[in-house]
Amino acid sequence: MAIDISRSVHVTPKSKFVRHTKVPTVIFETSSELAKYVAGVVADLIRKKNNAGDPAILGLPTGSTPLGVYRELIRLHNDEQLDFSNVVTFNLDEYWPMEPDSIHSYHKFMQENFFDHVNVKPENIHIPRGDIPAEGVDLFCEEYERAIEQYGGLDLQLLGIGRSGHIGFNEPGSARNSLTRLVNLDPVTRRDAASGFFGEDNVPHHAITMGVGSILSARKIIIMALGEHKAQVVKKAAELEVTDDVSASFLQTHTNSVFVVDSAAAAELTAVRTPWIVGNIEWTPILEKKAVIWLSREVGKPLLKLEEEDFLHNHLHQMLHKYGSVAQIRESVFDSLLEGICTKPAGVEPQRVIVFSPHPDDDVISMGGTLITLADQGHEVYIAYMTSGNIAVFDHDALRHIDFVCEFHQLFHADDRTVLEHLQNLKTSIENKKAGDLDTEEMLGIKGLIRKTEATAGADVAGVPEERLRFLDLPFYRTGQVSKKPIGEEDIAIVADLLREVNPHQIYVAGDLSDPHGTHRVCAEAVINAVNVVVEEGVAPEFWMYRGAWEEYEPHEIERAVPLSPEVVLRKREAIFKHESQKDSAFYPGGDKREFWVRAEDRTRNTARIYNDLGLPEYFAIEAFKHYHGEL
């Protein structure tokens, strides 16, 4: 059931309305633009209701997706006096069982990220309670529904979307008319929440959630999605059939709903991935490259063997009409890919290079082969580890290192009882730690030291000496939790100082849109802002971006392909192995259970395989890079 897009969403210069979806869908260039738009819709509703003397009834979500919206609403409250005193809120869900003051509770999340910063009256805040006894849950859920009805229903419901397609905690199988209730959490949902609970075993198995029917009763719905890891489920919800396997697909039946997504989450939509299939398009060089590579892979032919019939039978007749010559099209794309293959990524003359690594292992996992190549070719390579990575160390790894230090002291300093007692107290604190509790500052320091020594060992294998390593420990990361602070001036200043110190000819930065925790994105923002500061001082490095462990650039996006020999791949593997605390089960595997070294090798070999299939020179493995063009 389609809605009137003109009254539902205003398409801005930095957004694009996508046709051929069953839920009206708008793509924003960046997550920040999306957040500003959604916050603007909320603010307009609040002002309209305030002027009429009526309450604005909002349905609110939790998680990383709405954080930007809440930050913008807080800014509007502080800078533009947006008044929340007449706003009534109903949150979608809460884990069960869960104490309200737990660091994992959505009560605490909403207070820390929103309610503590605006003037919503406490009595107007409604959040499902996770501390209700089992025998009282059903009654509580009925009362929650009645409370929404007493306010006349929700004016606006904001939603995120889980990888299983859930809205709220309406997991696969939820009925369209379902109401607020206790639910079992899907394994995918629990796995995605594992990082916030410091391990999947600590994630609750149940939650209280508003139902699909509760959500669809809202007068207007905005559903948001950010990042490439949401792209597949966005396509299912917005384009495919309505099914209770994907509860978000029920929004297709709502008369006033809209999907707002960033460019990464939109990647699998037909009008984005293969726009030539859905109608006339305005051809650009990058779109032409994308289409020809797609055609080559679709028909299973190398680029230079594509024929006119292949274009005509696969929706690419417009391109033929534009150029008239198949030879010109295929050779242009082939030549651009061939020119991007680079065996000397920093050239022949010695250069100064900084590789920025968001976590202490991203350098060797994501571009370890290129790092080795740069060092072997005589360039002055520096590695900047931007965060400590301390929250990604398991307690048992910390215990193992403490045990080693204990044995070391007993072997060489047995009479130093003070140190031994302190170490024993550290062991006891870990052993008595409850599941999901935060580490002490001292324990975070120990875990950070573990990551630092591993990074030093990995860099040594790659050929980068310890004196060229910089451990920046950016402030935004120092929360001791998975959720981080926004990028700040201090973070940018630290990176800018390093750029001034080294004055590099080249820098490499992780430009990963699918990092599930956002650290890669925040680190990239820090570097971009720092470069903008120092460029006016004459520090203007060549700026290359690489991908993290989750995804690789699509072939049409690759602007530099660095071939790796079997020997370099083995050295890269050895460098990854030095990160012992991330083996054999990394803290944040997401849905991919492969170890990082396996993921890294599979990815680089697959890129080489794609190049070979396209008719390009055959290599053992390839690492891919994209020149920074001013956007993430």
QUIWO-V501014 format. One record per residue. PSI is psi as a letter, one per 40 degrees, with the letter a starting at -180 (999 if undefined). OMEGA is omega in whole degrees, 0 to 359 (NA if undefined). NEAR is the number of other ideal C-beta (glycine too) atoms within 12 Angstrom. Layout:
psi=<PSI;PSI>
omega=<OMEGA;OMEGA>
near=<NEAR;NEAR>
This chain:
psi=<h;i;i;h;d;d;e;d;h;h;h;i;d;f;i;h;h;h;i;f;i;e;h;h;h;h;h;i;d;i;d;d;d;d;d;d;d;d;d;d;d;d;d;d;d;d;d;d;d;d;d;e;f;i;i;h;h;h;h;i;i;a;a;d;d;e;d;d;d;d;d;d;d;d;d;d;d;d;d;e;f;h;h;e;e;e;h;h;i;h;i;d;i;i;i;h;i;h;i;d;e;i;e;e;i;d;d;d;d;d;d;d;e;c;d;e;e;i;f;h;h;d;e;e;h;h;h;i;h;e;e;h;i;d;e;e;d;d;d;d;d;d;d;d;d;d;d;d;d;d;e;e;i;h;d;h;h;i;i;a;h;i;d;e;e;i;h;b;f;g;i;h;e;h;i;d;e;i;a;h;i;h;i;h;h;i;d;d;d;d;d;d;e;d;d;d;e;f;h;d;d;e;h;i;e;i;i;h;i;i;i;d;d;d;d;e;e;i;d;i;h;h;h;i;h;h;i;d;e;e;d;d;d;d;d;d;d;d;d;a;i;h;i;e;d;g;d;d;e;e;e;d;e;i;e;g;i;h;h;h;i;i;d;d;e;e;d;e;i;d;e;d;d;g;d;e;d;e;a;i;i;h;h;i;d;d;d;d;d;d;d;d;d;d;d;d;d;d;e;f;i;i;d;e;e;i;i;d;d;d;d;d;e;f;e;f;d;d;d;d;d;d;d;e;h;d;d;d;d;d;d;d;d;d;d;d;d;d;d;e;h;h;e;g;d;e;a;d;i;h;i;h;h;h;h;h;h;d;i;e;e;d;d;d;d;d;f;d;d;d;d;d;d;d;d;d;e;e;i;g;h;i;h;h;h;d;i;d;e;d;e;e;h;i;d;d;d;d;d;d;d;d;d;d;d;d;d;d;d;d;d;d;f;d;e;g;d;d;d;d;d;d;d;d;d;d;d;d;d;d;d;e;h;i;h;e;i;i;i;i;d;d;d;d;d;d;d;d;d;d;d;d;d;d;d;d;d;d;d;d;d;e;e;h;i;d;e;e;h;h;g;d;f;h;d;d;e;g;e;e;i;d;h;i;i;i;i;i;d;d;d;d;d;d;d;d;d;d;d;d;d;d;g;i;d;i;i;h;h;h;f;h;e;e;h;e;e;e;d;d;d;d;d;d;d;d;d;d;d;d;d;d;d;e;d;e;e;e;h;g;i;h;h;i;i;i;i;a;e;d;i;i;i;i;d;e;e;h;e;h;h;h;i;h;i;d;d;d;d;d;d;d;d;d;d;d;d;e;g;d;e;e;i;e;h;i;d;g;e;b;e;h;e;i;i;d;d;d;d;d;d;d;d;d;d;d;d;d;d;d;d;d;d;e;e;i;i;h;i;d;i;h;h;i;i;h;h;h;e;e;i;999>
omega=<186;177;176;186;183;179;185;184;177;180;183;177;181;177;183;176;183;176;177;169;182;168;178;188;179;180;175;183;183;177;180;177;178;182;179;180;183;178;178;177;179;181;179;179;181;180;179;180;179;180;180;182;181;176;172;184;186;168;189;177;172;180;184;185;183;184;179;178;180;179;179;177;176;178;179;177;184;188;185;174;174;188;181;187;180;180;175;184;173;178;185;194;175;174;177;355;181;176;183;183;177;178;182;186;176;171;182;179;184;178;186;187;182;191;179;188;179;187;170;181;181;182;179;181;179;179;177;182;178;181;177;174;184;184;181;186;183;179;179;181;178;180;178;177;181;179;177;181;182;176;178;179;183;174;184;176;172;181;160;178;178;182;176;180;183;168;197;172;176;185;177;182;180;182;181;183;182;180;181;187;173;183;170;181;178;178;178;179;181;179;179;180;189;183;180;181;181;177;184;181;183;182;177;179;184;175;170;183;166;183;177;178;178;182;184;178;178;182;177;181;171;177;186;175;181;171;184;180;176;188;182;183;174;178;181;185;187;188;187;186;174;181;178;172;178;188;178;180;177;177;176;182;182;186;182;178;179;175;173;187;171;186;180;180;180;193;184;177;185;183;178;184;181;186;180;179;190;177;181;179;175;186;174;180;182;179;177;178;179;183;182;177;176;181;180;181;181;183;177;179;171;184;186;177;178;182;181;180;180;179;183;184;184;169;183;179;178;180;177;181;181;187;178;184;175;182;181;183;187;181;178;180;179;182;181;177;181;180;181;178;191;179;178;190;177;178;185;181;181;182;171;186;170;171;178;183;182;174;185;179;183;181;184;179;191;181;182;180;178;177;178;180;180;181;181;181;170;180;181;188;174;173;178;177;194;177;181;184;189;182;180;178;178;178;183;176;177;178;181;180;177;177;179;181;176;180;179;181;179;180;186;183;185;182;181;186;183;180;181;179;179;178;179;178;176;177;181;181;178;182;181;183;178;181;177;178;177;175;171;177;181;180;175;176;178;181;175;178;177;180;181;181;176;180;179;179;179;179;179;177;181;178;180;184;185;183;178;177;178;179;191;179;185;186;184;186;192;178;185;180;177;177;186;175;174;177;183;182;180;177;182;182;180;180;180;179;178;179;177;182;187;186;188;171;182;168;177;186;177;179;190;179;186;174;187;182;177;183;180;181;181;179;177;178;179;180;181;179;180;178;179;178;189;182;178;179;179;177;187;183;169;194;179;180;175;181;178;188;190;185;172;175;173;183;182;180;187;178;173;179;183;180;178;176;176;181;179;178;179;177;177;178;180;178;178;181;180;178;188;182;179;173;3;179;180;184;186;182;184;179;184;185;178;174;185;183;178;177;183;182;178;183;183;177;178;177;178;180;178;178;179;179;179;177;179;180;184;178;179;179;180;169;189;181;178;177;180;183;177;177;175;NA>
near=<16;21;26;14;22;13;14;27;34;21;22;21;10;20;29;25;26;37;25;22;36;32;46;35;44;41;40;38;24;29;40;27;30;44;33;27;35;50;36;28;37;40;32;23;34;36;23;18;27;21;13;13;10;18;29;38;33;48;45;49;43;42;42;36;39;39;36;35;40;38;27;32;41;29;24;28;28;16;11;16;16;30;23;36;21;28;38;32;40;43;47;48;49;44;42;36;24;33;21;25;15;27;29;36;32;42;32;27;36;34;25;23;32;38;31;19;21;36;23;35;17;18;12;24;28;38;39;45;31;34;22;28;14;15;9;18;27;18;19;27;30;20;21;34;30;18;28;34;18;15;28;17;26;37;34;38;42;45;50;45;48;46;37;35;40;47;51;49;50;45;37;29;19;38;21;27;18;30;30;44;33;37;36;22;34;30;19;26;39;30;27;37;40;32;32;36;33;31;29;28;16;24;28;33;23;27;41;46;47;43;36;42;27;43;48;39;32;36;26;36;44;48;52;47;52;43;41;38;38;42;34;31;40;48;35;34;45;44;31;23;15;25;21;24;24;39;45;48;38;40;43;32;26;35;21;29;41;45;48;51;50;41;35;37;40;41;33;30;39;26;28;34;28;27;31;30;22;18;15;16;22;14;22;14;18;22;25;30;31;32;40;43;38;31;40;36;27;22;24;15;23;27;38;22;20;38;22;21;16;29;33;18;15;27;23;37;22;24;38;30;16;23;24;14;16;29;20;18;35;36;20;25;37;29;20;29;38;20;15;33;31;30;25;21;39;35;18;12;13;17;26;27;39;45;53;52;52;47;48;46;50;47;54;47;48;44;52;48;48;45;47;38;37;43;36;24;25;18;31;26;41;38;46;43;44;45;44;39;41;41;37;40;41;30;36;22;31;35;27;21;32;33;21;20;26;26;16;17;22;18;13;13;16;13;11;17;14;12;20;24;14;19;29;21;19;29;26;15;24;29;16;13;23;18;19;28;21;26;31;20;16;20;31;28;22;33;39;33;27;38;41;35;29;39;45;30;26;44;40;25;29;39;33;36;16;19;13;31;29;33;31;40;26;42;24;33;41;25;25;24;27;31;27;35;25;31;31;20;18;22;35;31;21;33;45;29;23;37;40;22;20;28;24;38;27;38;44;46;46;46;42;38;39;35;36;36;39;37;41;41;38;41;41;42;34;43;43;33;29;40;31;21;25;29;19;13;15;11;27;18;32;25;34;41;38;48;39;43;45;33;32;36;38;28;37;31;31;37;30;35;39;40;32;37;22;18;16;36;33;21;31;42;33;24;40;41;27;33;43;29;39;36;26;19;22;35;34;39;26;29;25;25;15;21;24;42;33;22;30;42;30;21;36;41;27;24;40;34;21;32;35;26;23;39;26;31;19;18;29;25;39;43;49;43;39;34;25;27;14;14;22;36>
